[in-house]
Amino acid sequence: MQLIVYRMKIIQLIGILILFTDTVACGNNDDGQSAKEDTAQVVQTPASATISDSFETGKVISRVICKSDPSQSYALYIPANRYHDTLPVIYFFDPHGDGSLPLGKYKTIADRFGFILIGSNNSKNGNDLATAENTWNIVSFDTKKRLRINVNRVYTCGFSGGANVAGYVALNHPEIKGVIAGGAALPDATAPGNFNFSFTAIAGEGDMNMTDLVAFSAALDNTKTRHRIIFFNGKHEWWPENTMNTACIGLQFDAMHDKLIPKSETLISNYSDSSKKRVNNFLNENDYIKAEAECELSTRLLDGLTPVADEFTRKDINLKSSSVYQKQWQKRQEILTTEQKLKNLYSQQFQQADMNYWTNTIHELQTKSNAKTAEAAMNQRLVAYLSLAFYSISNQLITGHRDNDARFFVELYKLDDAANPEAWYFSAILNARNNNLNAVKDDLLKAVQNGFTDKERLEHQPEFENSQVDLSEIKRKMK
């Protein structure tokens, strides 16, 4: 009875929590082949400072300590053999504070286009906006003093909660020329407007926030903000290299629009040819929805740069008017309606359903998410939606020391999202409170195996400080 009563209280908050909390842990590369020669011809490349530091190029440096505040650090990647060049920069914000992660994924693109990549090691989910502002000010100041940055080409990029930080920085610092946001849009309650930066939304088909990103991008259609949305076959995660390649082509095209670099007919031609091939491939697969989305993306990227943009516009119009597209679009809308109904149902069940109900529901969703059906992506999004809900409820209950109630939702969290390190970390906290030391160690090792890397959080977690858990082995196994 106590659990049911408490669930009735927290269900009133879950809708709000899901809006404001992101899950913790929870293209064609040929387009940019001639990017190096294009970016070398910069119209204006004002350097940010007189440089005295020396950093190795072509290698991800995982930890550069900020001189003005040693508690702040960042990962750094300077394109191979480009140390003496003044280059554009992308600042990355990972929800776990793992600055090296996106740099390792996208360093090949940095070499291709000549971007410096910087990833904050301090910005992470749970920080407030004042902390985000402080982190940005310190890292931005440090990097502009120590690196040859083209101050006319400064961009931010983030995933999940990091996307909110990337957007927050751009909204409050007019030097930011573009934002790449994946898994989330701008900070909560930010209305679409005439922003002084371009906005690239990146959405996994299985991401629970995909519909929100689509809605936000569509709302920008009524503004003067240069924007586009790129889809990829994935879930709530950092996106593949080829998706980032397209996003960076967008930044290059933005710079051409703004006459910050010369127009590259080679890059434009390479991209448009590859996009046409993707459209044809989608049509051959009878996927008119993806073909139309590709046409719309290319129209937005190429508009004002080449007459080829008009070809994509005409193709887009023709696709939308076809009976096949309209039938697929109707099916897509029905799926989205079903998805919302199921979310509403699950929201009600948080206050009353037992373990058996949730075990069956989660198993069914996971099975259907792996099937080759039109509903597979919807089921992936629902699995992710439940992960976020279980995270939010568990976090609230653990914070309120409602341990018995929390255990129920933590077990559901592990069942729904076993690859999420936060689920195992929560379990370890509860086991530490019960003085079950063997279970604590097992849970923490599973958290690390699934990507947990926050040593500072681990060392200062009160439950682990006050127990006899030996954290040395846990820390050794961290990356």
N, C-alpha and C positions, 0 to 999 in steps of 0.2 A: 504493500500500500504506500509506503514512504516513497518508493521509487516512482510510482505512478503519479503521486501528488507533485513530486519535484519535476517530473517530466512535463506536467501541465503548466508549470511555471516557466520552464525554459523554452517551451514551444513558442511562447509569446515573443521570445527574443531571437529564435533561430533565423527567422526571415531577415532580421536586421543584421545578425552576425554574418550570414552568408553574403550579404551585400558588402560588408566592410572587412571581411577576412579572407585572405587567399590561402589556398592549400600550401603547406610547407613541404618541400621536397616533392610537398605535394605542391619549274626552273631547269635550267641546263647550264652547266659550268662553262660551256663554250661561249656564252654571251659576253664574257669579260676577257677574252683572250688577249686583246690588244690594249687592255686598260693601262698597263704600265706606261706605254708610250703616250697615251692620252693624258694621264695625270701629270706627266713630267712637264707638260706645256702649260704652266699655270700663269694666268693673266696677272694676278696679284697674290703674292704669298707672304704677307707680313708675319714675321716671326714674333713669338710671344716674349722672348727675352734673349739676353746674351747667355749662352749655355756654357756651364763650367763642368757639368757632370758627364760621365761617359757610361753608356749602357751597351751591352751586347745586343746585336741585331739578329733577327731570325730565330729567336728563342724566347719562349714565355718565361719571364722572370716573375716568380710567384709572389714575391714580397719585397716591395720597395717602401721603406719607412719614410713617412712625411717628416721633413726637417722641423717644421714648426710645431708638430704634435706627434711624438713617437707612438702614441696609441692608435694612430691612423696609418693605414698602409694600403697599397694597391698592387695588383698584378699589372705587368707591362709587356707589351709586344711591339717592337719596332720592326718594320718590314726589313727583310734581308738586304744588306748593303745600302740602306737608305738613311743611315745615321745623320749625315750632313745635309739632308734635304729638309725643307720646311713642309710639313705634311698635315693633311686634315686628321682629325681625331674623333674616335667614337668612345664615349665613356659608358661602361656597362655596369648594370646593377642586377646582381643575382639575389633571389629571395633568401638564400642561405648565407650570403656574405662570402661566397666562393668566387673571388675575382678571376681566378685562373680558368674556371670551367668554360665560360664563353670564349675566352681568348684561345684556348686550346682547340675549340671547335671551329673557329673562324679565322685562324691565322693565315691559312692559304688564301683567303679572300683579301686579307690585309696586304699580303704580298702582291696580289693581282692588281688591286686598285691603289695601293700606296697609302693605306690608312694606318695611323698609330692606334693601337687598341689599349684601353686602360680599364681595369675592372676593380671596383672598390671591394676591399676585404672587410669593411665595417658595415656597409649598408645591407640590411637584412630585414625580413619580416619581424614585426613587433616594435620596430623603432618608430617614434613619433615624427611629425614633420619638422620639429625643431632640430631633432637629431639628424634627420636627412639633410637639412639646410647646412648644419655645421659640417657634416661629412663632405658635402659638395664644396663648400668654401675652402676647406683645408686641402682636399685633393686637387681641386682646380688650381688653387694658388701654387701648390707644390709642383704640379706638372707643367704649368706654364712658365715657371722659373727654370725648370731643369730639362725641358724638351723643346725641340724645334717644332712648335705647333703653329699651323696656319689659323690665326684667330678668326678669320672670316669663314672657316669651315669646321665648326665645333658641333658635334651631334651627341645625342644620348640614346641609349638602348637598354631596355629592361624586359625581364620576363616575370609574369605573375605580379607579386607585390613589388618587384623591381621595376615593372612597367609603370606603376603608379609613381615611383620615385623619379624615373626618367621624365615622365610628364610633368611632375611638380617642378623639377629643375627648369624645364623649358618654359613653363608658365611664369616663372619668377626671375628668369635670367635671359634677357633678350638676345644675348650673344649666341644662343642655341639656334641652329638653323634647321634642325630636323630631329624628329623623335621616331624611333622604331619600337613599337610596343607589342609584345606577344603575351597572350593569356590574360590580358586585362587592358583596359583603356587608360584614360587619364584619371587622376585622383577622384575619389568619390565626390559626387555632387558637382563635378565640373561640367558645365553646359557647353555644348558645341558652339564654337564662335569663330571669329576671324583671327586666327592665331598667326603669330609672326614666324612660325616654323611649319615645315611640312610634317604630316602625320602618316606613318606607315603602320597599319594594323596587321598583325600576323596571327592567324587563327588555325589551330588544329581542328580537323573535322570531328575529332572525339573530345574536344575540350569543352568542359561544362560552361565556359564563358564565351563560346563561339557566338551564340545568338546575341549576347550583349555587345560584342565587338562589331558584328554585322549591323546592329541597330545604331551604334555610335557612328560608324563610318557612313551609314546612310544619312544620318542627321547632318553630317558635315557637307552633304550635297547642297544644302541650303545656305552655305557660308562661302567665303572666298578662300578658305584654307585649302592648300594643295594637299590632297590626300589619296590614299589607295588602300586596298585590303588584299592580302596574299594568303591563300589557303594552302595547307599541306596535310598530307595523310598521316595524322598523328594525334596525340592527346595533349594534356596539360604538361608541356615540357619545352625545353629549348628546342628550337626548330632545326631542321637539317641544313647542311651547308648550302645546298642549291637554293633553298628558300632565302637564306641570308644573302646569297649572291644576287638574287633579284632585288632584294631590299637595297643593297648597296648600289646596284645599277640605278635605282631610283634616286639615291643621293647624288650620284654623278649627273643624272639628267637634271636634277634640281639646280646643281651648280652651273650647268650649261644654260638653263633658263635665266639664271641670275647673272650670267656672264662672269662667273668666278673662274671658270676654265673654258677653253675654246670648245666649240661644238665638235664632237668626234663622229664623223659619218661612219667610221668603221664600227664603233661600239653601237651606234643606233641601228646600223644594218644587221650586225650580228644578233642583237637582241630581237629585232622585229622578225628576222628569219626563224630564229628559234621559237618565238612565240607562235608564229604561223604553224610550225610543225606540231607544237603542243595542242593547238586548236584542232588540227586535223586528227591527231591521235585520239583526242577525247571524242571526236565525232565518230571515228572508227570503232570506238568502244561503246558508242551509243550513249554517251554521257553529255547531253546537251547543257546541263547545268554548269559543269566544269568548263565546257567550251565557251559558254557565254561569259563566265567569270573571268576567263583568260582574256577575252576580247575587251571587256570593260577595264581590266587592269592595264592592258597595253594602250588603250585609248588614253587613259589618265597619264601614263608614263611618257608617251610620245607626243602628246598634244603640244603644239607650238614648236616642235623640233623637226618634224618631218611630215610630208603629206600622207605617209603611210598610216598615220593615226586615223585618217578619214576612212581608210580601208577597214580598220578594226571597228570603227563606229558603225559602218554600214553592215558589216558582218554581225555585229551585236544586235542591231535592229532586226535583221533577217532571222536570226536565231530566236529572238523573243517572239516573233510573229508565227513561228512554225508550230504545227500541232504537236509535234513530238516534245518540244521544249515546254509548251504549256501543260501537257499532260504530266511531264516530270516535275514541273514547278508545283502543280497542284498536289502531287504526291508528297513533295517536300514539305509543303505547308501542312498537310495532314499529319505528317510525322512530327513536326514542330508542335502542333496542337496536342497530339498525344503525349509528347514529352512534357509539356507544361501540366497536363492533367495528372501525369504520374508524379511529378514533383509535388503538386498539391496534395496528392494522396499520401506520399511518403511524409510530407510535413505533418499531416494529421497523425500518422502512425508513430511518430517519434514519442508521443505521449502515452501510447497504449500497447503497441505491438510487443510480443515477447521474442525471445531468442530464436525460436523455431521459425517465426514469420520472417525475421530478417535474414536468417541463414538461407532459407529457401529463395527469398527475393534476391539476395546478393548472388547466389549461385546461378539463378536464372539469367540475371543481367549479364554476368560475366560470360556465361555460355553464349548468349545471343550476341554479345559484343564481338565475338570471334567468328561469327557466321558471315558468309558472303551474301548479305542481304542489304536492302536499302535502309533497313532499320539498325544496322550494326553500329554506325557512328552515334546514333541516338542512344543506344544502350551504353556505349563507352562514356558518353556525356553524363548519363544517369549514374553510372558507377562513380565517376569523378564528383558528381554532385553529392552523393552520399558520403564520399570520403571527406569532403569539405564540411558537411554537416556534422559528421562524427567527430572530426577534429574540433570544430567550434564548441560542441556540447562538452566533449571530454575536457577541453582546456578550461571551460568555465567551471565545471564540477571539480576538477583538480585544484584550481585556484581557490575555490570555496571550501576545500577539504571535505567534500562530499564523496569520500573514497569508495564506498559501496556502490553508490549510483554511478560513479565514474567508471568503475571496473566494467560494468555492463556495456557502456559505449566504447570504451577502449578495446574491448574484445571484438566488437563490431567493426571498429576502425581497422584492426589488424586483419580481420576476415575480408573486409572490402578492399583494402589497399595494403597488402602485405609487403609491398616493395617500398613503402613510405617509411623512412627512418623515424619520423615523428611518432608514429603509432607505437613503435617499440620503445622509444624514449619515454613516452607517457606510461607505458606498462612498467618500465624500470622504476619510475618514480613511485608508482603505487606499491610495487614489491618492496622497495626500500622502506616505505612507511610501515609495511608489515614485517620488516626485518627478515625478508626472504632473500638472503644474499646471493644464493646460487642463481635464483631466477633473475635478480638484478643484473648479474654478470652476463647471463645468456641474452637478456633483452638488449643490453647495451652493445654486445657484440653483433647482434642482428641489426641494430641501428647503424653501426659503423659499416657493416657489410652492404647496407642499402644506401650508403652515402653520407652518413652523419660525420661532420668534420669540425664542429664547433667546440674546440677544446676549452675555450674560456667559459662557455655556458656549462659544460660538463664539470669543470673544476669548481664553479661557484653555485652549483645546484645544491640547495640546503640539504635535501634528502641524502645526497651522496657525501656531503661534507660531514654529516652527523652519523654516518654508518661506517661499518668496517670494510666497505667495498674497496678493493685494490684497483684503482683506476689506471695504474701504469700500463698494464697490458692493453687496456682499451685504447689509450692514447697512442701506444706504439702501432696499433693496427690502423690508425687513421692515416689518410693520404697526406 
